[in-house]
Amino acid sequence: MKMEPKMIYTIFGIHVPNRAKLATNVQTVLTEYGCNIRTRIGLHNVDKDSCATNGLLLLEMYGKETSFKEMMAKLKAIDNGIDVQQMIFHIKPNKS
């Protein structure tokens, strides 16, 4: 019987403490690894009176772990306030 491989989902959370100052450099790194980013969601607090200076990016990654580690290192090198965290989910295939 043939075993189906596990699906692996890798999610990155990136906290950018000063969007106005750091967004351009963060975007440059994300563009460099654009073919490794399947989904991108940007979150920051905003209301009628203000817009937060910090932001949070959620990325669903695709590809090799070596590329993910390179991207993480480049993001952290932009500014020591940038926090990058990673979640990895190993999903077993459904048995029919």
KELORO-198657 format. One record per atom (N, C-alpha, C, O, CB): residue number from 1; residue in one letter; atom name; x, y, z. Coordinates in Angstrom, 2 decimals. Glycine has a CB too. Example, Ala and Ser with C-alpha at 12.3 -4.5 7.8 and 13.67 -1.06 7.14 Angstrom:
2
1|A|N|13.19|-5.69|7.80
1|A|CA|12.30|-4.50|7.80
1|A|C|13.20|-3.30|7.80
1|A|O|14.24|-3.32|8.46
1|A|CB|11.31|-4.47|9.05
2|S|N|12.85|-2.25|7.08
2|S|CA|13.67|-1.06|7.14
2|S|C|12.90|0.03|7.87
2|S|O|13.41|1.14|8.04
2|S|CB|14.08|-0.60|5.72
This chain:
96
1|M|N|0.83|-1.17|0.00
1|M|CA|0.00|0.00|0.00
1|M|C|0.88|1.24|0.00
1|M|O|1.83|1.34|0.78
1|M|CB|-0.95|-0.01|1.21
2|K|N|0.58|2.17|-0.86
2|K|CA|1.37|3.40|-0.99
2|K|C|0.97|4.41|0.08
2|K|O|-0.21|4.69|0.26
2|K|CB|1.18|4.01|-2.40
3|M|N|1.97|4.94|0.78
3|M|CA|1.72|5.95|1.81
3|M|C|1.77|7.34|1.18
3|M|O|2.70|7.66|0.43
3|M|CB|2.76|5.84|2.97
4|E|N|0.79|8.15|1.48
4|E|CA|0.80|9.53|1.01
4|E|C|1.71|10.35|1.92
4|E|O|1.72|10.14|3.13
4|E|CB|-0.63|10.13|0.97
5|P|N|2.46|11.29|1.35
5|P|CA|3.33|12.11|2.20
5|P|C|2.52|13.05|3.09
5|P|O|1.40|13.44|2.76
5|P|CB|4.30|12.92|1.33
6|K|N|3.12|13.41|4.22
6|K|CA|2.50|14.40|5.09
6|K|C|2.52|15.76|4.41
6|K|O|3.45|16.09|3.66
6|K|CB|3.21|14.46|6.47
7|M|N|1.50|16.54|4.67
7|M|CA|1.51|17.93|4.21
7|M|C|2.14|18.76|5.32
7|M|O|1.87|18.54|6.50
7|M|CB|0.06|18.44|3.87
8|I|N|2.97|19.70|4.94
8|I|CA|3.62|20.56|5.91
8|I|C|3.23|22.00|5.59
8|I|O|3.41|22.48|4.48
8|I|CB|5.17|20.38|5.88
9|Y|N|2.68|22.68|6.60
9|Y|CA|2.34|24.10|6.48
9|Y|C|3.31|24.89|7.34
9|Y|O|3.44|24.62|8.54
9|Y|CB|0.85|24.37|6.90
10|T|N|3.97|25.85|6.74
10|T|CA|4.88|26.73|7.48
10|T|C|4.31|28.13|7.45
10|T|O|4.06|28.70|6.38
10|T|CB|6.33|26.69|6.87
11|I|N|4.09|28.69|8.63
11|I|CA|3.53|30.03|8.78
11|I|C|4.54|30.91|9.50
11|I|O|5.09|30.51|10.52
11|I|CB|2.17|29.99|9.55
12|F|N|4.77|32.10|8.98
12|F|CA|5.64|33.07|9.63
12|F|C|4.79|34.22|10.17
12|F|O|3.85|34.67|9.51
12|F|CB|6.72|33.60|8.66
13|G|N|5.12|34.68|11.35
13|G|CA|4.58|35.91|11.90
13|G|C|5.72|36.90|12.00
13|G|O|6.76|36.59|12.58
13|G|CB|3.90|35.67|13.28
14|I|N|5.54|38.09|11.44
14|I|CA|6.59|39.11|11.44
14|I|C|6.03|40.38|12.05
14|I|O|5.11|40.99|11.51
14|I|CB|7.13|39.37|9.99
15|H|N|6.60|40.77|13.19
15|H|CA|6.20|42.02|13.83
15|H|C|7.18|43.12|13.39
15|H|O|8.38|43.01|13.60
15|H|CB|6.16|41.88|15.40
16|V|N|6.63|44.16|12.79
16|V|CA|7.43|45.30|12.33
16|V|C|7.11|46.47|13.26
16|V|O|6.01|47.01|13.20
16|V|CB|7.13|45.66|10.81
17|P|N|8.07|46.88|14.12
17|P|CA|7.78|47.87|15.16
17|P|C|7.60|49.30|14.66
17|P|O|6.93|50.09|15.32
17|P|CB|8.86|47.84|16.16
18|N|N|8.18|49.65|13.54
18|N|CA|8.09|51.02|13.03
18|N|C|7.86|50.93|11.51
18|N|O|8.81|50.98|10.73
18|N|CB|9.39|51.86|13.36
19|R|N|6.60|50.79|11.12
19|R|CA|6.29|50.57|9.70
19|R|C|6.81|51.68|8.80
19|R|O|7.33|51.40|7.72
19|R|CB|4.79|50.45|9.52
20|A|N|6.69|52.92|9.22
20|A|CA|7.12|54.04|8.38
20|A|C|8.62|53.97|8.07
20|A|O|9.05|54.27|6.96
20|A|CB|6.78|55.37|9.06
21|K|N|9.40|53.57|9.05
21|K|CA|10.86|53.51|8.89
21|K|C|11.31|52.22|8.20
21|K|O|12.26|52.24|7.41
21|K|CB|11.54|53.64|10.25
22|L|N|10.64|51.10|8.48
22|L|CA|11.17|49.79|8.09
22|L|C|10.44|49.12|6.92
22|L|O|10.96|48.16|6.35
22|L|CB|11.13|48.87|9.25
23|A|N|9.27|49.60|6.56
23|A|CA|8.44|48.90|5.56
23|A|C|9.14|48.72|4.22
23|A|O|9.01|47.65|3.61
23|A|CB|7.15|49.67|5.35
24|T|N|9.86|49.70|3.75
24|T|CA|10.52|49.59|2.44
24|T|C|11.54|48.46|2.44
24|T|O|11.60|47.67|1.50
24|T|CB|11.20|50.91|2.07
25|N|N|12.35|48.38|3.49
25|N|CA|13.36|47.32|3.56
25|N|C|12.73|45.95|3.75
25|N|O|13.19|44.96|3.18
25|N|CB|14.35|47.61|4.69
26|V|N|11.66|45.88|4.55
26|V|CA|10.95|44.61|4.73
26|V|C|10.37|44.16|3.40
26|V|O|10.48|43.00|3.03
26|V|CB|9.83|44.75|5.81
27|Q|N|9.74|45.09|2.68
27|Q|CA|9.15|44.75|1.38
27|Q|C|10.21|44.26|0.40
27|Q|O|9.93|43.36|-0.39
27|Q|CB|8.43|45.97|0.80
28|T|N|11.40|44.83|0.43
28|T|CA|12.48|44.38|-0.46
28|T|C|12.80|42.91|-0.22
28|T|O|12.96|42.14|-1.17
28|T|CB|13.74|45.25|-0.26
29|V|N|12.90|42.52|1.04
29|V|CA|13.19|41.11|1.38
29|V|C|12.02|40.22|0.95
29|V|O|12.23|39.16|0.36
29|V|CB|13.46|40.95|2.91
30|L|N|10.79|40.65|1.23
30|L|CA|9.63|39.84|0.85
30|L|C|9.53|39.67|-0.66
30|L|O|9.14|38.60|-1.14
30|L|CB|8.36|40.48|1.39
31|T|N|9.88|40.69|-1.41
31|T|CA|9.88|40.60|-2.87
31|T|C|10.93|39.59|-3.35
31|T|O|10.68|38.82|-4.27
31|T|CB|10.14|41.98|-3.51
32|E|N|12.10|39.60|-2.71
32|E|CA|13.17|38.66|-3.07
32|E|C|12.70|37.21|-2.89
32|E|O|13.09|36.33|-3.66
32|E|CB|14.42|38.93|-2.20
33|Y|N|11.87|36.96|-1.89
33|Y|CA|11.38|35.61|-1.61
33|Y|C|9.90|35.44|-2.01
33|Y|O|9.20|34.58|-1.48
33|Y|CB|11.55|35.29|-0.12
34|G|N|9.45|36.26|-2.93
34|G|CA|8.05|36.25|-3.33
34|G|C|7.54|34.91|-3.84
34|G|O|6.38|34.58|-3.62
34|G|CB|7.84|37.27|-4.38
35|C|N|8.39|34.14|-4.50
35|C|CA|7.96|32.82|-5.00
35|C|C|7.85|31.79|-3.89
35|C|O|7.38|30.68|-4.12
35|C|CB|8.93|32.33|-6.07
36|N|N|8.29|32.14|-2.68
36|N|CA|8.15|31.26|-1.52
36|N|C|6.97|31.66|-0.63
36|N|O|6.69|30.99|0.37
36|N|CB|9.44|31.29|-0.69
37|I|N|6.27|32.72|-1.00
37|I|CA|5.15|33.21|-0.19
37|I|C|3.85|32.88|-0.91
37|I|O|3.53|33.45|-1.95
37|I|CB|5.26|34.74|0.08
38|R|N|3.10|31.95|-0.33
38|R|CA|1.82|31.53|-0.93
38|R|C|0.70|32.50|-0.53
38|R|O|-0.12|32.87|-1.36
38|R|CB|1.47|30.09|-0.49
39|T|N|0.68|32.91|0.74
39|T|CA|-0.35|33.81|1.24
39|T|C|0.29|34.86|2.14
39|T|O|1.20|34.56|2.90
39|T|CB|-1.45|33.03|2.02
40|R|N|-0.20|36.09|2.04
40|R|CA|0.32|37.19|2.87
40|R|C|-0.86|37.98|3.41
40|R|O|-1.75|38.39|2.67
40|R|CB|1.30|38.12|2.07
41|I|N|-0.86|38.18|4.75
41|I|CA|-1.89|38.99|5.39
41|I|C|-1.20|40.03|6.26
41|I|O|-0.32|39.70|7.05
41|I|CB|-2.86|38.09|6.25
42|G|N|-1.57|41.28|6.11
42|G|CA|-1.01|42.36|6.91
42|G|C|-2.04|42.86|7.91
42|G|O|-3.18|43.14|7.55
42|G|CB|-0.53|43.50|6.02
43|L|N|-1.63|42.98|9.16
43|L|CA|-2.52|43.44|10.23
43|L|C|-1.90|44.63|10.95
43|L|O|-0.71|44.63|11.25
43|L|CB|-2.80|42.30|11.23
44|H|N|-2.70|45.63|11.21
44|H|CA|-2.29|46.72|12.10
44|H|C|-3.55|47.43|12.59
44|H|O|-4.59|47.44|11.92
44|H|CB|-1.33|47.74|11.37
45|N|N|-3.44|48.00|13.77
45|N|CA|-4.59|48.70|14.35
45|N|C|-4.84|50.02|13.64
45|N|O|-3.92|50.81|13.42
45|N|CB|-4.38|48.95|15.86
46|V|N|-6.08|50.23|13.27
46|V|CA|-6.46|51.48|12.63
46|V|C|-7.90|51.80|13.02
46|V|O|-8.74|50.90|13.11
46|V|CB|-6.31|51.38|11.07
47|D|N|-8.16|53.07|13.25
47|D|CA|-9.53|53.52|13.49
47|D|C|-9.66|54.92|12.91
47|D|O|-8.75|55.39|12.22
47|D|CB|-9.89|53.51|15.02
48|K|N|-10.77|55.59|13.17
48|K|CA|-11.00|56.90|12.54
48|K|C|-10.03|57.97|13.01
48|K|O|-9.84|58.98|12.32
48|K|CB|-12.41|57.35|12.82
49|D|N|-9.39|57.77|14.18
49|D|CA|-8.52|58.80|14.72
49|D|C|-7.02|58.48|14.63
49|D|O|-6.19|59.38|14.79
49|D|CB|-8.87|59.04|16.14
50|S|N|-6.67|57.22|14.37
50|S|CA|-5.23|56.89|14.38
50|S|C|-4.94|55.66|13.53
50|S|O|-5.83|54.89|13.18
50|S|CB|-4.74|56.66|15.81
51|C|N|-3.67|55.52|13.23
51|C|CA|-3.15|54.36|12.50
51|C|C|-1.89|53.92|13.23
51|C|O|-0.96|54.70|13.42
51|C|CB|-2.86|54.71|10.98
52|A|N|-1.85|52.67|13.63
52|A|CA|-0.73|52.15|14.43
52|A|C|0.59|52.28|13.67
52|A|O|0.64|52.14|12.45
52|A|CB|-0.97|50.69|14.81
53|T|N|1.63|52.54|14.42
53|T|CA|2.96|52.63|13.81
53|T|C|3.60|51.26|13.63
53|T|O|4.53|51.10|12.84
53|T|CB|3.88|53.51|14.65
54|N|N|3.09|50.27|14.35
54|N|CA|3.64|48.93|14.18
54|N|C|2.68|48.07|13.37
54|N|O|1.51|48.43|13.19
54|N|CB|3.93|48.27|15.55
55|G|N|3.17|46.94|12.88
55|G|CA|2.32|46.06|12.08
55|G|C|2.74|44.62|12.25
55|G|O|3.83|44.31|12.73
55|G|CB|2.37|46.46|10.62
56|L|N|1.85|43.74|11.84
56|L|CA|2.09|42.31|11.92
56|L|C|1.77|41.71|10.56
56|L|O|0.70|41.94|10.00
56|L|CB|1.24|41.64|13.05
57|L|N|2.72|40.93|10.03
57|L|CA|2.51|40.22|8.77
57|L|C|2.41|38.73|9.07
57|L|O|3.17|38.20|9.88
57|L|CB|3.66|40.50|7.77
58|L|N|1.47|38.07|8.41
58|L|CA|1.36|36.61|8.47
58|L|C|1.64|36.08|7.07
58|L|O|1.02|36.51|6.10
58|L|CB|-0.05|36.15|9.00
59|L|N|2.57|35.13|6.97
59|L|CA|2.94|34.56|5.69
59|L|C|2.77|33.06|5.71
59|L|O|3.24|32.39|6.64
59|L|CB|4.38|34.94|5.32
60|E|N|2.11|32.51|4.70
60|E|CA|2.10|31.07|4.48
60|E|C|3.19|30.80|3.46
60|E|O|3.15|31.32|2.34
60|E|CB|0.68|30.55|4.00
61|M|N|4.15|29.98|3.84
61|M|CA|5.33|29.78|3.02
61|M|C|5.21|28.54|2.14
61|M|O|4.44|27.63|2.42
61|M|CB|6.56|29.66|3.90
62|Y|N|5.99|28.54|1.06
62|Y|CA|6.06|27.43|0.13
62|Y|C|7.52|27.25|-0.27
62|Y|O|8.22|28.24|-0.52
62|Y|CB|5.15|27.66|-1.11
63|G|N|7.98|26.02|-0.33
63|G|CA|9.33|25.78|-0.81
63|G|C|10.21|25.12|0.22
63|G|O|9.75|24.39|1.09
63|G|CB|9.96|27.07|-1.24
64|K|N|11.50|25.39|0.09
64|K|CA|12.49|24.71|0.92
64|K|C|12.78|25.50|2.19
64|K|O|12.79|26.73|2.19
64|K|CB|13.77|24.50|0.15
65|E|N|13.02|24.76|3.26
65|E|CA|13.29|25.38|4.55
65|E|C|14.53|26.26|4.53
65|E|O|14.61|27.24|5.27
65|E|CB|13.44|24.31|5.61
66|T|N|15.50|25.93|3.69
66|T|CA|16.71|26.75|3.61
66|T|C|16.36|28.17|3.16
66|T|O|16.94|29.15|3.65
66|T|CB|17.73|26.12|2.64
67|S|N|15.42|28.29|2.23
67|S|CA|14.98|29.62|1.77
67|S|C|14.29|30.37|2.90
67|S|O|14.49|31.58|3.06
67|S|CB|14.03|29.50|0.56
68|F|N|13.48|29.65|3.70
68|F|CA|12.78|30.29|4.81
68|F|C|13.78|30.85|5.82
68|F|O|13.62|31.97|6.31
68|F|CB|11.84|29.30|5.50
69|K|N|14.82|30.07|6.13
69|K|CA|15.83|30.50|7.10
69|K|C|16.61|31.71|6.58
69|K|O|16.92|32.62|7.35
69|K|CB|16.80|29.35|7.41
70|E|N|16.91|31.72|5.29
70|E|CA|17.59|32.88|4.69
70|E|C|16.73|34.13|4.81
70|E|O|17.21|35.19|5.21
70|E|CB|17.93|32.60|3.21
71|M|N|15.45|34.00|4.48
71|M|CA|14.54|35.14|4.55
71|M|C|14.43|35.64|5.99
71|M|O|14.45|36.85|6.23
71|M|CB|13.16|34.75|4.00
72|M|N|14.30|34.73|6.94
72|M|CA|14.19|35.10|8.34
72|M|C|15.43|35.89|8.78
72|M|O|15.31|36.91|9.46
72|M|CB|14.01|33.84|9.22
73|A|N|16.60|35.41|8.41
73|A|CA|17.84|36.09|8.79
73|A|C|17.92|37.49|8.18
73|A|O|18.34|38.44|8.84
73|A|CB|19.06|35.25|8.35
74|K|N|17.52|37.62|6.92
74|K|CA|17.55|38.94|6.27
74|K|C|16.56|39.90|6.90
74|K|O|16.86|41.09|7.06
74|K|CB|17.24|38.80|4.77
75|L|N|15.38|39.42|7.28
75|L|CA|14.41|40.28|7.94
75|L|C|14.93|40.75|9.29
75|L|O|14.81|41.93|9.62
75|L|CB|13.07|39.55|8.12
76|K|N|15.49|39.84|10.07
76|K|CA|16.02|40.21|11.39
76|K|C|17.19|41.16|11.28
76|K|O|17.41|41.98|12.18
76|K|CB|16.44|38.96|12.16
77|A|N|17.97|41.07|10.20
77|A|CA|19.13|41.94|10.01
77|A|C|18.74|43.38|9.69
77|A|O|19.57|44.28|9.83
77|A|CB|20.00|41.39|8.90
78|I|N|17.52|43.62|9.27
78|I|CA|17.07|44.98|8.95
78|I|C|17.09|45.85|10.20
78|I|O|17.58|46.98|10.17
78|I|CB|15.65|44.97|8.35
79|D|N|16.57|45.31|11.30
79|D|CA|16.47|46.06|12.55
79|D|C|16.27|45.06|13.67
79|D|O|15.53|44.09|13.51
79|D|CB|15.30|47.12|12.51
80|N|N|16.94|45.28|14.80
80|N|CA|16.82|44.30|15.89
80|N|C|15.44|44.31|16.54
80|N|O|15.16|43.45|17.37
80|N|CB|17.87|44.56|16.94
81|G|N|14.58|45.26|16.18
81|G|CA|13.22|45.28|16.72
81|G|C|12.27|44.39|15.94
81|G|O|11.18|44.08|16.43
81|G|CB|12.70|46.68|16.72
82|I|N|12.66|43.96|14.73
82|I|CA|11.79|43.08|13.94
82|I|C|11.82|41.70|14.57
82|I|O|12.89|41.11|14.77
82|I|CB|12.24|43.02|12.45
83|D|N|10.64|41.18|14.87
83|D|CA|10.51|39.86|15.49
83|D|C|9.90|38.92|14.46
83|D|O|8.82|39.19|13.92
83|D|CB|9.62|39.92|16.79
84|V|N|10.59|37.82|14.19
84|V|CA|10.10|36.83|13.24
84|V|C|9.92|35.51|13.98
84|V|O|10.85|35.01|14.61
84|V|CB|11.08|36.66|12.02
85|Q|N|8.71|34.97|13.90
85|Q|CA|8.41|33.69|14.54
85|Q|C|7.82|32.74|13.50
85|Q|O|7.19|33.16|12.53
85|Q|CB|7.44|33.86|15.75
86|Q|N|8.04|31.46|13.73
86|Q|CA|7.66|30.45|12.76
86|Q|C|6.81|29.36|13.43
86|Q|O|7.09|28.93|14.55
86|Q|CB|8.90|29.84|12.11
87|M|N|5.77|28.93|12.72
87|M|CA|4.96|27.79|13.15
87|M|C|5.00|26.75|12.03
87|M|O|4.88|27.10|10.85
87|M|CB|3.47|28.22|13.48
88|I|N|5.16|25.49|12.39
88|I|CA|5.17|24.41|11.41
88|I|C|4.11|23.39|11.81
88|I|O|4.11|22.90|12.94
88|I|CB|6.58|23.75|11.29
89|F|N|3.23|23.08|10.88
89|F|CA|2.18|22.10|11.10
89|F|C|2.42|20.91|10.18
89|F|O|2.53|21.07|8.97
89|F|CB|0.78|22.71|10.85
90|H|N|2.50|19.72|10.75
90|H|CA|2.63|18.48|9.99
90|H|C|1.25|17.82|9.97
90|H|O|0.77|17.36|11.01
90|H|CB|3.73|17.52|10.61
91|I|N|0.63|17.77|8.81
91|I|CA|-0.72|17.24|8.66
91|I|C|-0.64|15.84|8.06
91|I|O|-0.11|15.66|6.96
91|I|CB|-1.59|18.19|7.79
92|K|N|-1.18|14.87|8.77
92|K|CA|-1.21|13.51|8.26
92|K|C|-2.36|13.39|7.27
92|K|O|-3.42|13.99|7.47
92|K|CB|-1.36|12.47|9.42
93|P|N|-2.16|12.62|6.20
93|P|CA|-3.25|12.45|5.22
93|P|C|-4.42|11.70|5.84
93|P|O|-4.25|10.87|6.72
93|P|CB|-2.74|11.70|3.96
94|N|N|-5.61|12.02|5.35
94|N|CA|-6.81|11.32|5.80
94|N|C|-6.81|9.91|5.26
94|N|O|-6.43|9.67|4.11
94|N|CB|-8.10|12.07|5.36
95|K|N|-7.22|8.97|6.09
95|K|CA|-7.34|7.59|5.63
95|K|C|-8.77|7.39|5.13
95|K|O|-9.74|7.61|5.86
95|K|CB|-6.99|6.56|6.77
96|S|N|-8.88|6.98|3.89
96|S|CA|-10.22|6.80|3.29
96|S|C|-10.73|5.41|3.53
96|S|O|-11.83|5.08|3.10
96|S|CB|-10.19|7.07|1.80
